[in-house]
Amino acid sequence: MPLNICGEMVNELAEMLAACMTTSKTDAVGLALRNELQRLDNVTPLRERLRPLQDRVLSRPATGLDADKAFYDEISDRL
């Protein structure tokens, strides 16, 4: 089934991509659509990407120290 794009900006973008790829606009649009669909399939939610870092932080033993302003001032003076 044919696809008819009426947007001038979309047409210009397709022409630019086709020129960069030295291919037809149809092939350029097809590749762009495939790449975008693949990108969307590979998106990992932020919560899952941060989970290893969160687990690492939570695995450290608690020091019992208060991290208040005086604490941060003290370590800032050491730098």
Secondary structure, DSSP 4 states (H G I P E B T S, - for coil): -------HHHHHHHHHHHHHHTS-HHHHHHHHHHHHHHHHHTPPPHHHHHHHHHHHHHHSPP------HHHHHHHHHH-
